[in-house]
Amino acid sequence: MKIIKPYNNKESKKKQISYMFDSISETYDFLNLILSLGMDKVWRKKAIQNIKNNPLKILDVATGTADLAILAAEKTNANIIGIDISEKMLEKASQKIKKKKLFNRVSLKLADAEKIPYKENSFQAITAGFGVRNFEDINLGLKEMYRVLEKKGVLVIIEPSKPTSFPINHIYNLYFNYILPLLGKFISRENHAYKYFIESVNEFDSSNNLMKNLKKIGFKNCKKTELNFGIVSLYTATK
């Protein structure tokens, strides 16, 4: 898979991703709502519905502003830990957690998904919403998630994808390649972020290696489910 970076080819993708999300942290939630036409909440609910093993501890990888972690706390009895490499995104997440009065259930840590700072078999479930394609080394990130997941634990990943059926694919391509960049630039003034978003989704979807990598690492019961005509894909697996 080709490594797509937001700004240049000199600095590491990890460093650039951290800087990029720091830059858009103030407008990130609003942009998600607008650019997904409000469907991002539905997709997160679908993800949480796939956690059926009554976990005590859930790790939310690339937690961002913690929408998925907060929803997991509201829909399960588990304690949640959210990790991310963007300090500014975690600051926004912390504000939301306090507002929801979930600080006793949801904790946050500045940490790298490719070097998760927890012992083997620490979590009964792991979630990752719209973050895996941002890893510098996707395979290493998946291996780390496998390492810290308990046996029979559940992994749930959500990632944008590209629909293939007519006419949805044409409508999607028009919105994705022309309207979305203009909206993103207008709202956030961070053109690099939405140019990167488009390029990273195109590369991630075209490479189509996630299912193969999950199986190769050792995950079982690997399944890919397309949501909303394939605009988003939900990946589930167990250890």
C-alpha positions, 0 to 999 in steps of 0.5 A, a space after each residue: 500500500 502506498 503511504 499517503 501523507 498530508 503535507 510532504 514526503 520528508 517528515 514521517 506520516 505519523 508526525 504529519 497526521 498528529 499536526 494535521 489533526 491538531 490543526 482541525 481539532 476545533 472544527 472536526 466534529 462539525 465537519 464530520 456531521 456536515 460531510 457525512 450528512 449526519 450519518 457518522 452517528 449511525 455508523 458508530 452505533 452500528 460499530 458498537 452493536 457488533 460488540 456482543 461479548 459484554 466486555 469489561 474493558 474496551 480500547 478505542 484506538 485513534 479515538 480523536 474527539 472520543 465520539 466512539 468511546 463515549 458511545 461505547 460507554 453509553 451502550 455498554 457497561 465497560 470502562 473505555 480507554 481512548 488513545 490518540 497521537 493528537 494532543 488537541 483532539 484529546 483535549 476536545 475529547 476530554 471536554 466532551 467526556 466531562 460534559 457527559 459526566 463519563 470521566 469515571 468510565 472513559 479515560 484518555 491517553 496520548 499514545 501511538 496505535 503502532 506502539 500501544 502502551 498496554 500489556 498483552 490480553 488487556 482488553 475484551 474489545 477494541 474499536 477503531 473509527 475512521 483511523 486505521 488508514 491514518 497509521 504509518 504502518 497499518 500492519 504494525 497497528 493491527 498486530 498491536 491491536 491483536 497483541 492487547 486483545 484478549 482471546 475471543 475478544 472482538 475487534 471492530 473497525 470502521 473506514 470510509 470506502 467507495 461504492 461500486 454500484 450505479 448510480 450511487 458510485 457516480 453521485 458519490 464520486 461527484 460529492 467526494 471529489 468536488 463538493 467535499 473538498 470545497 466544504 472542508 476548505 470553507 469550514 476549516 481553512 485546512 485544505 491539506 486535511 481534506 485533500 489528504 482525506 480524499 487521497 487516503 480513502 482512495 488508496 485504502 479502498 483500492 488496496 483492499 488489503 485489510 481483510 487479508 492482513 487481519 487473517 494473516 495476523 491471526 484474527 478469526 471470523 473476519 467479516 466486512 460489511 458495507 454500509 449505506 451502499 458502500 460509502 463506509 465499510 465495517 470490519 469485525 474480527 475475533 482473536 
